[in-house]
Amino acid sequence: MLTLLNRAYYLLRPMLPWRVRIGLRRWRAAYLRAEHAGEWPIDERAGRTPPNWPGWPEGKRFAFVLSHDVEGAKGLKRVKRLVEMNASYGFRASFNFVPEGGGYRVSDELRAELERAGCEVGVHGLSHDGRMYFSKERFAREVGRIQEYVKEWGASGFRSPLMHRQMRWMHLLGTEYDASTFDTDPFEPMPDRAGTIFPFWINGEDGGGLVELPYTLVQDFTLFKVLEEKTVEIWKRKLDWVAERGGMALLNTHPDYMCMEGNPEQDEYPVALWEEFLEYAVRKYGGEFWHGTLREVARYYRSAIPAESRNTRKRVCMITHSFYENDNRVRRYAETLIKRGDWVEVYALSDGAAAEDEEIAGVRVFRIQKRRHDEKGKWGYFWPLLRFLTVSSEHLTRRHRAVRYDLIHVHNIPDFLVFAAWYPKWTGVRVILDIHDIVPELFANKFRAGSRGLLVWTLKLLERMSTTFADHVIIANHLWHERLVERSVAPEKCTVVLNHVDDEIFYPRQRTREDGKVVIVFPGSFQWHQGLDIAVRALRRVREKVPGAELHLYGGGGGARAKSDLLRLAEELGLDGSVKFPGSVRLHEVPEVVANADVGIVPKRADSFGNEAYSTKIMEFMSQGIPVVASRTKIDEYYFDERVVRFFPSGDSEAMAAAIVEVIENPTLRERLVRAGREYVERNSWKMKKGEYLELVDRLTTESFKGSELRDCRSTRSTR
């Protein structure tokens, strides 16, 4: 949406003299040009080839596309001359006209003549006042009349005046394509960029949608009148770069500003500059590019890429009080969006070693606060969370003004971190709260607080406030879904998304360890509810039957004393050489660690938070072909059975030891568990379930209008 300052400008714009308007734009542009020197006129990230891109027709190196917006009567008079000029260099173009309020009328004869010349006619808003997106009601009133002009003119596409847009409404236009975006252009009133030099897809309702075609070379008025350039060197430089990247060189110019004879007026530039650029394109790249109109590009995109494979370009921001590199759930979401062509940025914690701003698998990660590992007591734990809320809110607000996110996805803990998205939500952006862990129960367990104490009551209140603020709530398992629906959130507002194993990371690895040892592995948090002390006690019994058995505990956390308590217990039981702490490993290293183990364990306590906390580790073990021994908890019995997991009574170290020994010594049982586990993973992997998340993202970023709001959309248009 336009800012209040921009709205005021476009309300006052007709009353401001031209010299005042251009003076304000030049003053602003001088500042912006310096600030954005690293991403204008070329943003290197915009040159990445999108997923599933088939290349251009006839195997051409890149596409060359021309469009012209006709703003007033002066421009209309120059259309035929411009068609002839373009044709002399072998080019056709799309001409976009203003149906009402442009001071001219587009005749049937002109439209027919353009079509005969191989050009295209498009609709350039309804009027050229910059107010179409001021409100949902105004857009709803205008879109119906726009659709009538589209039908009457036989048009296929639309471009908003002044490049204004509201992307989640654009599907309501009913056109084949829209061309109201750009790859990078900080000088536009709405400077949020698409960040790509390729076409992309805007989802609509019921499987519909339209192709989005961003312009990739700066517009003529901006170049010559705002920035006061005297040559076409910026156009040439950008064209060379687009050709090198194999993208779409799409240039939008205006006959209104092309002086075709005599001396240029104050808002014009010599048309010779336009001819110089066309001549350069033909001379340097003749035969290398595919040339088409906007409609032809859109139709090629639709025909060449199946609907399920089309790259969208949604701008999604994620916030997580965790280390992004090691957070499987957050990474899985982010990289899934990246792989279909979306733009994803994440605000996360820093370990002090990695860069503050880094790109990982296409995801831009901002590390905005260092993580402390010595939290003591309730306030020692809560203070960093409150600070992260403040810091992330500040960063998000500032970044949203520049990028204009389409969706904010906030991951708990804490629940109240969702309030960091207050500013984007105020501007109309939808917000997801993703509940990885149910906080009141977790903290009651962590701090040994009673279920009816002040701490738990406060956390439940914050839970209700947070879920109310969010537009949608993702919950990590079905048991917690029932709990939250009962006390905090409406069922139609929430979705269960399990922490499915990501087969892009947890594909089967080859075992490389051949030392004859028997390794029992646990990667994860050392928190009390994980029951690792039970596993250490069980190891003593296991070693009586399997002398070479070792317990490898990867990870950490759970408080400053968690690891030292486990070390002390191992020493007391005479196991100090058999319980090993290799430290934390990166997420992509976990599969190899697991593949080289013999048994995976999940010894959670069933009388604590762990009774309802879903264990992703179980599926991670299954993916690497090792059997799983797990305590019998409510949550794990909900999703698994004895065919895929060897259960033991929670808290019983003797029973756990017996289960581990049985799995080690019984090849038939072991093979059955491994085979059934792999089949379970195949049915329930992220590859099979990610569509549910993508559908949710598309639904939240595609706005539907109520019937009453669109009541006048197809009403008879006003007399021209």
KOLTI-288701 format. One line per field, with one value per residue (C-alpha): residue number from 1; residue in one letter; z, y negated, x. Coordinates in steps of 0.05 Angstrom, whole numbers, m for minus. Example, Ala and Ser with C-alpha at 12.3 -4.5 7.8 and 13.67 -1.06 7.14 Angstrom:
REM residues 2
i: 1, 2;
aa: A, S;
pz: 156, 143;
py: 90, 21;
px: 246, 273;
***
This chain:
REM residues 720
i: 1, 2, 3, 4, 5, 6, 7, 8, 9, 10, 11, 12, 13, 14, 15, 16, 17, 18, 19, 20, 21, 22, 23, 24, 25, 26, 27, 28, 29, 30, 31, 32, 33, 34, 35, 36, 37, 38, 39, 40, 41, 42, 43, 44, 45, 46, 47, 48, 49, 50, 51, 52, 53, 54, 55, 56, 57, 58, 59, 60, 61, 62, 63, 64, 65, 66, 67, 68, 69, 70, 71, 72, 73, 74, 75, 76, 77, 78, 79, 80, 81, 82, 83, 84, 85, 86, 87, 88, 89, 90, 91, 92, 93, 94, 95, 96, 97, 98, 99, 100, 101, 102, 103, 104, 105, 106, 107, 108, 109, 110, 111, 112, 113, 114, 115, 116, 117, 118, 119, 120, 121, 122, 123, 124, 125, 126, 127, 128, 129, 130, 131, 132, 133, 134, 135, 136, 137, 138, 139, 140, 141, 142, 143, 144, 145, 146, 147, 148, 149, 150, 151, 152, 153, 154, 155, 156, 157, 158, 159, 160, 161, 162, 163, 164, 165, 166, 167, 168, 169, 170, 171, 172, 173, 174, 175, 176, 177, 178, 179, 180, 181, 182, 183, 184, 185, 186, 187, 188, 189, 190, 191, 192, 193, 194, 195, 196, 197, 198, 199, 200, 201, 202, 203, 204, 205, 206, 207, 208, 209, 210, 211, 212, 213, 214, 215, 216, 217, 218, 219, 220, 221, 222, 223, 224, 225, 226, 227, 228, 229, 230, 231, 232, 233, 234, 235, 236, 237, 238, 239, 240, 241, 242, 243, 244, 245, 246, 247, 248, 249, 250, 251, 252, 253, 254, 255, 256, 257, 258, 259, 260, 261, 262, 263, 264, 265, 266, 267, 268, 269, 270, 271, 272, 273, 274, 275, 276, 277, 278, 279, 280, 281, 282, 283, 284, 285, 286, 287, 288, 289, 290, 291, 292, 293, 294, 295, 296, 297, 298, 299, 300, 301, 302, 303, 304, 305, 306, 307, 308, 309, 310, 311, 312, 313, 314, 315, 316, 317, 318, 319, 320, 321, 322, 323, 324, 325, 326, 327, 328, 329, 330, 331, 332, 333, 334, 335, 336, 337, 338, 339, 340, 341, 342, 343, 344, 345, 346, 347, 348, 349, 350, 351, 352, 353, 354, 355, 356, 357, 358, 359, 360, 361, 362, 363, 364, 365, 366, 367, 368, 369, 370, 371, 372, 373, 374, 375, 376, 377, 378, 379, 380, 381, 382, 383, 384, 385, 386, 387, 388, 389, 390, 391, 392, 393, 394, 395, 396, 397, 398, 399, 400, 401, 402, 403, 404, 405, 406, 407, 408, 409, 410, 411, 412, 413, 414, 415, 416, 417, 418, 419, 420, 421, 422, 423, 424, 425, 426, 427, 428, 429, 430, 431, 432, 433, 434, 435, 436, 437, 438, 439, 440, 441, 442, 443, 444, 445, 446, 447, 448, 449, 450, 451, 452, 453, 454, 455, 456, 457, 458, 459, 460, 461, 462, 463, 464, 465, 466, 467, 468, 469, 470, 471, 472, 473, 474, 475, 476, 477, 478, 479, 480, 481, 482, 483, 484, 485, 486, 487, 488, 489, 490, 491, 492, 493, 494, 495, 496, 497, 498, 499, 500, 501, 502, 503, 504, 505, 506, 507, 508, 509, 510, 511, 512, 513, 514, 515, 516, 517, 518, 519, 520, 521, 522, 523, 524, 525, 526, 527, 528, 529, 530, 531, 532, 533, 534, 535, 536, 537, 538, 539, 540, 541, 542, 543, 544, 545, 546, 547, 548, 549, 550, 551, 552, 553, 554, 555, 556, 557, 558, 559, 560, 561, 562, 563, 564, 565, 566, 567, 568, 569, 570, 571, 572, 573, 574, 575, 576, 577, 578, 579, 580, 581, 582, 583, 584, 585, 586, 587, 588, 589, 590, 591, 592, 593, 594, 595, 596, 597, 598, 599, 600, 601, 602, 603, 604, 605, 606, 607, 608, 609, 610, 611, 612, 613, 614, 615, 616, 617, 618, 619, 620, 621, 622, 623, 624, 625, 626, 627, 628, 629, 630, 631, 632, 633, 634, 635, 636, 637, 638, 639, 640, 641, 642, 643, 644, 645, 646, 647, 648, 649, 650, 651, 652, 653, 654, 655, 656, 657, 658, 659, 660, 661, 662, 663, 664, 665, 666, 667, 668, 669, 670, 671, 672, 673, 674, 675, 676, 677, 678, 679, 680, 681, 682, 683, 684, 685, 686, 687, 688, 689, 690, 691, 692, 693, 694, 695, 696, 697, 698, 699, 700, 701, 702, 703, 704, 705, 706, 707, 708, 709, 710, 711, 712, 713, 714, 715, 716, 717, 718, 719, 720;
aa: M, L, T, L, L, N, R, A, Y, Y, L, L, R, P, M, L, P, W, R, V, R, I, G, L, R, R, W, R, A, A, Y, L, R, A, E, H, A, G, E, W, P, I, D, E, R, A, G, R, T, P, P, N, W, P, G, W, P, E, G, K, R, F, A, F, V, L, S, H, D, V, E, G, A, K, G, L, K, R, V, K, R, L, V, E, M, N, A, S, Y, G, F, R, A, S, F, N, F, V, P, E, G, G, G, Y, R, V, S, D, E, L, R, A, E, L, E, R, A, G, C, E, V, G, V, H, G, L, S, H, D, G, R, M, Y, F, S, K, E, R, F, A, R, E, V, G, R, I, Q, E, Y, V, K, E, W, G, A, S, G, F, R, S, P, L, M, H, R, Q, M, R, W, M, H, L, L, G, T, E, Y, D, A, S, T, F, D, T, D, P, F, E, P, M, P, D, R, A, G, T, I, F, P, F, W, I, N, G, E, D, G, G, G, L, V, E, L, P, Y, T, L, V, Q, D, F, T, L, F, K, V, L, E, E, K, T, V, E, I, W, K, R, K, L, D, W, V, A, E, R, G, G, M, A, L, L, N, T, H, P, D, Y, M, C, M, E, G, N, P, E, Q, D, E, Y, P, V, A, L, W, E, E, F, L, E, Y, A, V, R, K, Y, G, G, E, F, W, H, G, T, L, R, E, V, A, R, Y, Y, R, S, A, I, P, A, E, S, R, N, T, R, K, R, V, C, M, I, T, H, S, F, Y, E, N, D, N, R, V, R, R, Y, A, E, T, L, I, K, R, G, D, W, V, E, V, Y, A, L, S, D, G, A, A, A, E, D, E, E, I, A, G, V, R, V, F, R, I, Q, K, R, R, H, D, E, K, G, K, W, G, Y, F, W, P, L, L, R, F, L, T, V, S, S, E, H, L, T, R, R, H, R, A, V, R, Y, D, L, I, H, V, H, N, I, P, D, F, L, V, F, A, A, W, Y, P, K, W, T, G, V, R, V, I, L, D, I, H, D, I, V, P, E, L, F, A, N, K, F, R, A, G, S, R, G, L, L, V, W, T, L, K, L, L, E, R, M, S, T, T, F, A, D, H, V, I, I, A, N, H, L, W, H, E, R, L, V, E, R, S, V, A, P, E, K, C, T, V, V, L, N, H, V, D, D, E, I, F, Y, P, R, Q, R, T, R, E, D, G, K, V, V, I, V, F, P, G, S, F, Q, W, H, Q, G, L, D, I, A, V, R, A, L, R, R, V, R, E, K, V, P, G, A, E, L, H, L, Y, G, G, G, G, G, A, R, A, K, S, D, L, L, R, L, A, E, E, L, G, L, D, G, S, V, K, F, P, G, S, V, R, L, H, E, V, P, E, V, V, A, N, A, D, V, G, I, V, P, K, R, A, D, S, F, G, N, E, A, Y, S, T, K, I, M, E, F, M, S, Q, G, I, P, V, V, A, S, R, T, K, I, D, E, Y, Y, F, D, E, R, V, V, R, F, F, P, S, G, D, S, E, A, M, A, A, A, I, V, E, V, I, E, N, P, T, L, R, E, R, L, V, R, A, G, R, E, Y, V, E, R, N, S, W, K, M, K, K, G, E, Y, L, E, L, V, D, R, L, T, T, E, S, F, K, G, S, E, L, R, D, C, R, S, T, R, S, T, R;
pz: 0, m10, 51, 79, 51, m19, m14, 4, m54, m105, m78, m84, m148, m197, m160, m160, m218, m261, m237, m165, m177, m217, m166, m109, m149, m167, m95, m71, m128, m112, m43, m66, m121, m71, m20, m70, m112, m98, m125, m180, m239, m229, m171, m180, m142, m192, m246, m217, m262, m229, m216, m273, m323, m394, m430, m485, m550, m606, m556, m557, m507, m476, m489, m515, m501, m513, m483, m486, m437, m469, m414, m452, m518, m538, m532, m571, m630, m632, m629, m705, m714, m657, m688, m754, m718, m679, m742, m779, m730, m733, m668, m645, m579, m530, m524, m460, m460, m406, m418, m376, m351, m396, m439, m501, m531, m564, m629, m656, m719, m680, m641, m705, m738, m681, m682, m758, m745, m698, m637, m576, m539, m463, m409, m368, m306, m310, m301, m289, m220, m177, m132, m154, m94, m41, m13, m26, m40, m93, m126, m126, m159, m214, m230, m260, m310, m326, m342, m391, m427, m429, m463, m511, m533, m537, m489, m452, m401, m352, m324, m265, m272, m236, m224, m163, m143, m89, m108, m68, m107, m178, m194, m191, m255, m296, m347, m375, m346, m306, m318, m257, m224, m237, m218, m181, m182, m118, m152, m160, m111, m88, m91, m68, m123, m153, m151, m216, m290, m308, m313, m252, m230, m186, m155, m159, m132, m152, m187, m229, m233, m281, m306, m278, m325, m290, m329, m323, m355, m321, m351, m398, m356, m295, m334, m373, m333, m260, m261, m318, m356, m425, m456, m460, m427, m367, m415, m453, m390, m363, m430, m431, m361, m375, m439, m399, m347, m399, m372, m401, m424, m416, m427, m415, m448, m463, m529, m487, m470, m537, m576, m649, m681, m660, m592, m531, m482, m408, m399, m463, m488, m560, m594, m623, m555, m564, m635, m611, m561, m612, m660, m605, m589, m662, m677, m615, m604, m671, m677, m603, m571, m575, m589, m570, m542, m469, m488, m527, m468, m420, m465, m475, m400, m390, m445, m427, m351, m319, m266, m209, m231, m240, m200, m155, m126, m58, m8, 58, 123, 179, 251, 297, 364, 343, 302, 231, 208, 259, 259, 214, 216, 197, 144, 113, 104, 78, 28, 3, m15, m46, m90, m122, m135, m75, m38, 35, 90, 161, 226, 273, 329, 321, 352, 346, 292, 229, 189, 210, 139, 100, 44, 55, m1, m29, 38, 65, 139, 185, 252, 297, 368, 401, 440, 513, 540, 614, 629, 702, 730, 698, 684, 660, 608, 591, 585, 520, 491, 506, 477, 414, 406, 408, 361, 310, 311, 296, 239, 209, 209, 174, 124, 108, 86, 33, 13, 27, 50, 28, 89, 158, 188, 262, 299, 374, 426, 452, 428, 438, 385, 336, 358, 323, 260, 283, 228, 169, 196, 202, 127, 110, 110, 136, 196, 213, 284, 282, 350, 352, 427, 470, 517, 583, 590, 569, 620, 675, 663, 655, 719, 759, 762, 780, 725, 761, 782, 761, 709, 673, 677, 646, 591, 574, 570, 523, 482, 472, 455, 406, 370, 366, 334, 283, 219, 221, 270, 252, 308, 311, 326, 333, 409, 417, 364, 409, 469, 435, 402, 471, 503, 454, 379, 333, 295, 227, 242, 253, 216, 239, 205, 234, 235, 177, 158, 100, 47, 13, 74, 103, 41, 56, 69, 65, 129, 132, 204, 209, 279, 308, 362, 375, 376, 406, 384, 407, 371, 404, 466, 535, 570, 628, 592, 540, 592, 576, 647, 636, 574, 613, 667, 613, 580, 642, 632, 557, 565, 607, 544, 491, 521, 463, 466, 469, 478, 435, 456, 402, 416, 481, 513, 569, 618, 643, 686, 637, 608, 673, 708, 654, 659, 734, 728, 677, 724, 783, 741, 716, 645, 636, 576, 543, 544, 493, 479, 409, 411, 365, 290, 233, 208, 143, 182, 224, 171, 166, 242, 245, 187, 224, 287, 304, 345, 352, 419, 442, 518, 534, 600, 593, 658, 632, 572, 531, 534, 480, 444, 375, 362, 292, 311, 302, 228, 220, 247, 201, 141, 152, 162, 236, 284, 337, 411, 442, 507, 503, 504, 486, 425, 396, 404, 366, 305, 310, 330, 345, 271, 263, 334, 392, 451, 525, 586, 597, 655, 661, 647, 656, 602, 557, 563, 546, 485, 460, 470, 434, 374, 371, 379, 339, 264, 244, 289, 267, 193, 203, 240, 187, 128, 160, 181, 111, 84, 138, 119, 45, 61, 110, 86, 73, m2, 7, 55, 33, m14, 47, 70, 2, m6, 61, 39, m27, 8, 58, 4, m44, m19, m36, m36, m7, m55, m28, m41, m113, m123, m170, m206, m268, m267, m329, m335, m333, m399, m431;
py: 0, m72, m108, m167, m214, m185, m188, m262, m274, m243, m281, m346, m328, m360, m426, m427, m462, m415, m448, m436, m363, m348, m387, m344, m280, m301, m320, m252, m214, m243, m214, m147, m138, m141, m98, m43, m45, 29, 52, 2, 3, 75, 120, 183, 226, 209, 245, 314, 363, 383, 457, 497, 443, 474, 421, 375, 397, 422, 429, 354, 324, 274, 237, 165, 134, 62, 28, m43, m77, m132, m182, m240, m269, m289, m217, m192, m235, m203, m130, m118, m151, m109, m45, m62, m79, m14, 25, m5, 33, 96, 85, 88, 62, 64, m2, m15, m67, m103, m91, m149, m214, m214, m272, m229, m174, m111, m99, m31, m47, m60, 4, 43, 10, 28, 101, 104, 78, 137, 92, 101, 58, 59, 23, m29, m35, m68, m139, m164, m195, m145, m131, m62, m27, m78, m30, 38, 3, m42, 16, 56, m1, m10, 62, 77, 20, 41, 110, 80, 42, 105, 142, 86, 74, 148, 133, 186, 145, 88, 38, m7, m81, m104, m31, m28, 41, 85, 154, 194, 160, 164, 232, 197, 160, 222, 208, 256, 214, 153, 109, 63, 85, 79, 117, 58, m16, m56, m119, m93, m116, m43, m22, 50, 91, 159, 176, 216, 204, 263, 269, 299, 322, 288, 338, 327, 363, 434, 448, 384, 328, 285, 275, 217, 182, 134, 80, 89, 26, m40, m80, m138, m194, m171, m165, m230, m278, m256, m232, m280, m230, m255, m187, m116, m85, m60, m25, 6, 29, 61, 94, 125, 152, 180, 214, 245, 272, 297, 256, 209, 140, 104, 29, m16, m85, m140, m175, m234, m250, m235, m298, m276, m345, m413, m429, m386, m417, m416, m345, m316, m285, m277, m216, m204, m174, m121, m106, m101, m47, m7, m10, 14, 74, 95, 84, 121, 175, 184, 258, 273, 250, 271, 212, 211, 167, 171, 216, 263, 268, 283, 336, 369, 372, 404, 455, 473, 481, 525, 490, 531, 512, 437, 392, 342, 283, 272, 233, 271, 252, 302, 286, 338, 335, 392, 406, 410, 459, 511, 499, 553, 528, 456, 476, 525, 472, 419, 464, 492, 422, 405, 467, 444, 375, 334, 282, 301, 263, 287, 251, 299, 307, 302, 348, 293, 329, 323, 260, 214, 215, 279, 317, 391, 432, 369, 347, 281, 288, 227, 246, 191, 214, 259, 319, 327, 397, 381, 360, 368, 364, 339, 267, 290, 330, 279, 217, 240, 257, 187, 156, 198, 175, 103, 112, 154, 104, 47, 85, 110, 42, 9, 66, 70, m3, 15, 86, 89, 161, 201, 246, 248, 318, 314, 376, 384, 388, 338, 330, 255, 249, 244, 171, 154, 154, 97, 49, 96, 119, 46, 38, 98, 155, 222, 253, 327, 349, 417, 452, 501, 512, 498, 446, 449, 524, 518, 465, 498, 558, 519, 477, 530, 481, 506, 510, 457, 409, 337, 353, 403, 358, 300, 344, 369, 297, 280, 341, 317, 246, 272, 320, 265, 217, 268, 279, 353, 401, 462, 515, 568, 629, 651, 657, 585, 565, 593, 556, 489, 493, 506, 445, 395, 398, 413, 479, 445, 401, 455, 511, 570, 576, 630, 622, 671, 695, 656, 706, 652, 658, 726, 769, 836, 833, 889, 916, 902, 924, 994, 994, 1051, 1008, 1003, 930, 906, 835, 776, 708, 650, 610, 634, 608, 648, 671, 706, 759, 765, 784, 845, 862, 857, 905, 952, 953, 987, 1046, 1047, 1054, 1117, 1150, 1108, 1088, 1043, 999, 924, 867, 806, 744, 689, 619, 582, 529, 542, 496, 487, 550, 599, 627, 626, 664, 718, 722, 729, 784, 822, 818, 844, 903, 917, 897, 835, 866, 893, 830, 781, 709, 692, 623, 591, 605, 566, 590, 616, 657, 693, 746, 770, 774, 814, 860, 881, 900, 967, 945, 879, 863, 816, 826, 770, 767, 780, 744, 677, 630, 686, 727, 682, 655, 687, 717, 702, 744, 807, 794, 770, 837, 875, 836, 861, 934, 942, 972, 927, 941, 890, 881, 892, 821, 796, 758, 814, 865, 818, 819, 884, 957, 1019, 1034, 974, 960, 1004, 972, 978, 951, 879, 868, 941, 947, 1022, 1030, 981, 1022, 1086, 1053, 1029, 1097, 1131, 1086, 1097, 1173, 1189, 1181, 1197, 1143, 1094, 1105, 1099, 1033, 1005, 1026, 1001, 937, 920, 933, 887, 832, 839, 829, 772, 734, 659, 674, 705, 651, 585, 570, 557, 502, 470, 470, 434, 381, 370, 365, 314, 272, 274, 231, 247, 192, 202, 200, 133, 103, 125, 109, 51, 83, 100, 40, m2, m48, m123, m159, m175;
px: 0, 21, 48, 9, 62, 54, m22, m18, 30, m17, m77, m38, m1, m51, m44, 32, 69, 111, 176, 158, 141, 204, 246, 219, 232, 304, 319, 294, 329, 397, 394, 365, 417, 473, 438, 421, 485, 498, 431, 413, 414, 437, 418, 459, 410, 356, 395, 386, 351, 285, 269, 239, 257, 253, 293, 268, 234, 280, 336, 349, 397, 349, 284, 277, 209, 184, 124, 98, 50, 9, m8, m40, m64, 7, 30, m30, m11, 58, 37, 37, 104, 133, 105, 140, 205, 206, 189, 248, 293, 250, 212, 140, 113, 56, 19, m19, m75, m113, m188, m215, m187, m126, m151, m159, m201, m171, m208, m227, m186, m122, m129, m141, m82, m36, m58, m46, 25, 37, 33, m11, m62, m64, m102, m64, m107, m175, m150, m79, m89, m51, m110, m133, m103, m122, m173, m204, m270, m240, m204, m268, m306, m253, m236, m304, m297, m226, m251, m302, m247, m204, m261, m279, m208, m190, m134, m94, m56, m55, m5, m21, m10, 53, 70, 25, 2, m27, m2, m53, m109, m81, m112, m180, m163, m180, m125, m72, m16, 3, 64, 65, 130, 205, 267, 298, 281, 286, 259, 188, 134, 127, 201, 191, 223, 206, 280, 280, 291, 246, 170, 136, 67, 15, m33, m107, m167, m188, m123, m125, m75, m36, 35, 74, 123, 171, 206, 281, 310, 295, 238, 255, 225, 264, 329, 327, 284, 291, 364, 381, 423, 445, 462, 434, 495, 455, 406, 464, 499, 435, 419, 488, 478, 409, 435, 491, 441, 392, 334, 282, 303, 236, 236, 177, 178, 128, 115, 90, 163, 196, 209, 202, 213, 237, 267, 247, 199, 214, 186, 215, 279, 306, 277, 346, 365, 311, 335, 407, 387, 347, 406, 453, 408, 404, 478, 504, 452, 416, 396, 411, 346, 274, 230, 157, 102, 81, 22, 68, 116, 58, 29, 96, 106, 37, 48, 120, 112, 59, 17, 47, 118, 110, 156, 121, 158, 127, 168, 166, 200, 212, 230, 260, 295, 341, 403, 376, 429, 408, 333, 305, 234, 250, 300, 252, 198, 247, 283, 217, 194, 262, 258, 193, 222, 200, 242, 256, 292, 301, 317, 352, 404, 479, 531, 583, 623, 579, 569, 512, 484, 493, 458, 446, 416, 383, 355, 381, 395, 402, 433, 409, 426, 477, 451, 470, 477, 482, 410, 394, 323, 260, 283, 351, 313, 259, 303, 338, 269, 243, 305, 299, 227, 249, 308, 270, 212, 260, 295, 230, 196, 256, 264, 190, 190, 241, 221, 146, 138, 77, 77, 109, 120, 139, 164, 156, 188, 163, 91, 94, 149, 91, 82, 147, 105, 60, 81, 74, 7, m16, 0, m43, 8, m16, 21, 31, 48, 82, 78, 136, 128, 68, 97, 57, 69, 141, 158, 118, 162, 227, 218, 180, 121, 52, 0, m42, 14, 21, 75, 32, m30, 10, 37, m33, m56, 2, m15, m87, m64, m12, m58, m111, m60, m38, m78, m64, m33, 9, 12, 65, 21, m51, m51, m30, m80, m135, m106, m100, m169, m198, m166, m137, m153, m212, m205, m215, m155, m104, m69, m27, 40, 84, 159, 165, 234, 262, 284, 326, 372, 355, 364, 397, 472, 523, 552, 627, 644, 675, 706, 664, 633, 558, 538, 472, 458, 417, 422, 384, 371, 395, 332, 306, 243, 286, 303, 377, 393, 348, 389, 454, 428, 404, 473, 503, 455, 465, 541, 531, 503, 540, 607, 627, 564, 573, 523, 537, 499, 503, 478, 470, 426, 378, 413, 483, 483, 451, 515, 554, 498, 500, 576, 573, 520, 563, 623, 581, 558, 629, 611, 653, 690, 627, 583, 611, 593, 618, 585, 535, 534, 504, 437, 465, 516, 463, 445, 517, 522, 458, 476, 539, 501, 468, 408, 372, 339, 283, 278, 229, 192, 118, 101, 126, 125, 157, 93, 62, 124, 132, 201, 226, 287, 246, 235, 307, 331, 284, 308, 379, 360, 373, 322, 288, 279, 231, 194, 119, 91, 22, 48, 91, 36, m9, 36, 75, 64, 105, 114, 161, 186, 209, 174, 191, 155, 176, 223, 243, 318, 317, 263, 300, 363, 325, 294, 362, 394, 336, 343, 418, 416, 353, 369, 297, 268, 321, 308, 233, 239, 287, 243, 178, 212, 235, 165, 137, 185, 168, 94, 104, 165, 164, 164, 95, 68, 98, 40, m4, 43, 50, m26, m32, 20, m17, m84, m60, m26, m85, m142, m214, m265, m334, m393, m416, m347, m349, m422, m408, m349, m389, m434, m439, m379, m386, m395, m329;
***
